[in-house]
């Protein structure tokens, strides 16, 4: 699958090649992704947690809460597509946020959060 993103080192905005780890035996985690830039040939690994943490609402939540933790993921169907819910919770209160990714492309389908609870 391909995604468009700008590669910092090459400045390339060419489609980046994504491959699920299930198809790559050298990747130890089955939910890993390999990202490869066709311009500079650099490659790296990502997983659903880091992809979710990179989303602006989740980064803001993390900054506001200081300490958060990843909760167990859940499979759902959303808009006729299979999704993966990646939830995070505050360590200090009941606040939380979740990212819903498409299982086939890791496209961000939805981000939903609960309001912060001051203690």
Secondary structure, DSSP 8 states (H G I E B T S, - for coil): -EEE---TTT---SEEEEEEGGG-TT-SSTTEEEEE-TTT--EEEEEHHHHHHTSHHHHHHHHHHS-EEE---EEEEETTEEEEEEEEEESSSS-EEEEEEETTT--EEEEEE------
